[in-house]
Amino acid sequence: MSSQQKQSASRAADAPAVHEPAGPRPARLSAAAALTAVEGLALAALGAYMLIMGLTGVPDSAQQAEMGGLTVLALAVLPLVAARGLWLRRRWSRGPSLITQIVALPVAWTLVNGGGALIAAGVGLAVAALVVLVLLVNPTATEALGIGPREAP
């Protein structure tokens, strides 16, 4: 075993164990995970629809419809991964979920300004995004994820 391998093994042995949160998952965290998953599933469904319509329908530009569908499918991965992380109480998952909600707000505004049935979709998206934001900044959720207040130096 080389000295570099010995140092790596020594560092791994000295590294603190991954903190597993104790106790049951708070309902607020479960709700945030569920809403984030619903958003991700809705994006995945929209992406699949766009892709299928691009392949089988008669879009103005089949290439644009297919690329749009693939892009939306790729974007659906972030909230789905974040939702799984929230459900499993992983500390890292809060950031991607917060980013998803912040990005959803301008999308909701655009939908509301689109008129017709898009108004209802925009209002629903805005409400879901705001609810998840409130749930994720709640002290109960942050503590459940192992995120505590920073100590002063």
C-alpha positions in Angstrom: 0.0 0.0 0.0 1.5 3.3 -1.0 1.8 6.2 1.4 -0.9 8.1 -0.5 -3.3 5.2 -0.1 -2.5 5.1 3.6 -3.2 8.8 4.0 -6.5 8.4 2.2 -7.5 5.5 4.4 -6.4 7.5 7.5 -8.5 10.5 6.4 -11.5 8.2 5.8 -11.2 6.7 9.2 -10.9 10.1 10.9 -13.9 11.6 8.9 -17.0 12.0 11.0 -19.8 9.6 10.2 -22.7 10.9 8.1 -25.3 12.3 10.5 -28.6 10.4 10.2 -31.5 12.5 11.6 -33.2 10.9 14.5 -36.9 10.7 15.1 -39.9 10.6 12.7 -40.0 12.8 9.6 -42.0 16.0 10.3 -45.3 16.4 8.4 -44.0 19.7 7.0 -41.0 18.0 5.4 -43.2 15.2 4.1 -45.6 17.7 2.6 -42.7 19.7 1.0 -41.3 16.5 -0.5 -44.7 15.4 -1.8 -45.4 18.8 -3.4 -41.9 19.0 -5.0 -42.5 15.4 -6.3 -45.8 16.5 -7.8 -44.1 19.4 -9.5 -41.4 17.1 -10.9 -44.0 14.6 -12.2 -46.0 17.4 -13.8 -42.9 18.6 -15.6 -42.1 15.0 -16.7 -45.6 14.5 -18.0 -45.4 17.8 -19.9 -42.0 16.9 -21.4 -43.3 13.4 -22.4 -46.4 15.0 -24.0 -44.3 17.5 -25.9 -41.9 14.8 -27.1 -44.8 12.5 -28.2 -46.6 15.3 -30.0 -43.3 16.3 -31.7 -42.9 12.7 -32.9 -46.5 11.9 -33.8 -48.3 15.2 -34.1 -48.1 17.9 -36.7 -46.1 20.6 -35.0 -44.9 23.7 -36.7 -41.3 22.4 -36.1 -40.9 18.8 -35.1 -37.3 19.3 -34.2 -38.2 22.2 -31.9 -41.0 20.3 -30.2 -38.8 17.2 -29.7 -36.0 19.4 -28.3 -38.4 21.2 -26.0 -39.8 17.9 -24.7 -36.3 16.6 -24.0 -35.4 19.8 -22.2 -38.5 19.7 -20.0 -37.8 16.1 -19.2 -34.3 17.0 -18.2 -35.6 19.9 -16.1 -38.0 17.4 -14.3 -35.0 15.6 -12.8 -34.1 18.4 -10.4 -37.4 18.5 -8.4 -37.7 14.7 -8.5 -34.2 14.2 -7.1 -34.8 17.0 -4.5 -38.1 15.4 -3.5 -36.5 12.1 -2.9 -33.7 13.8 -0.9 -36.3 15.6 1.2 -38.2 12.4 1.8 -35.0 10.7 2.9 -34.1 13.8 5.0 -30.9 14.6 3.2 -29.4 17.9 4.0 -28.4 18.7 0.4 -31.9 18.4 -0.9 -33.2 21.7 0.5 -31.2 23.8 -1.9 -32.4 22.2 -5.1 -36.0 22.3 -3.9 -35.8 26.0 -2.9 -34.3 26.8 -6.4 -37.1 24.8 -8.1 -39.7 26.9 -6.2 -38.0 30.2 -6.9 -37.9 29.4 -10.6 -41.5 28.3 -10.5 -42.8 31.7 -9.4 -41.9 33.6 -12.7 -43.3 30.6 -14.6 -46.5 30.9 -12.7 -46.7 34.6 -13.4 -46.2 34.0 -17.1 -49.0 31.4 -17.0 -51.4 33.8 -15.2 -50.7 36.5 -17.8 -51.4 33.9 -20.5 -55.2 34.0 -19.9 -57.8 31.3 -20.2 -57.1 28.0 -18.5 -53.5 29.0 -18.0 -54.6 31.3 -15.2 -55.7 28.3 -13.1 -52.5 26.5 -13.8 -50.4 29.6 -12.9 -52.3 30.2 -9.6 -51.9 26.5 -8.7 -48.2 26.6 -9.5 -47.7 29.8 -7.5 -49.6 28.4 -4.5 -47.6 25.2 -4.5 -44.3 27.0 -4.9 -45.1 29.4 -2.0 -46.3 26.6 0.2 -43.1 24.6 -0.4 -40.9 27.7 0.3 -42.7 28.3 3.6 -42.4 24.6 4.6 -38.7 24.5 3.8 -37.7 27.6 5.7 -39.7 26.4 8.7 -37.4 25.6 11.7 -39.0 22.2 12.1 -38.0 21.2 8.6 -34.5 22.7 8.8 -33.8 20.8 12.1 -35.1 17.6 10.6 -32.6 18.0 7.7 -29.8 18.6 10.2 -29.5 22.3 9.3 -29.1 24.4 12.4 -28.3 28.0 13.1 -24.7 28.9 12.6 -22.6 29.5 15.7 -20.9 32.8 16.1 -17.0 32.5 16.0 
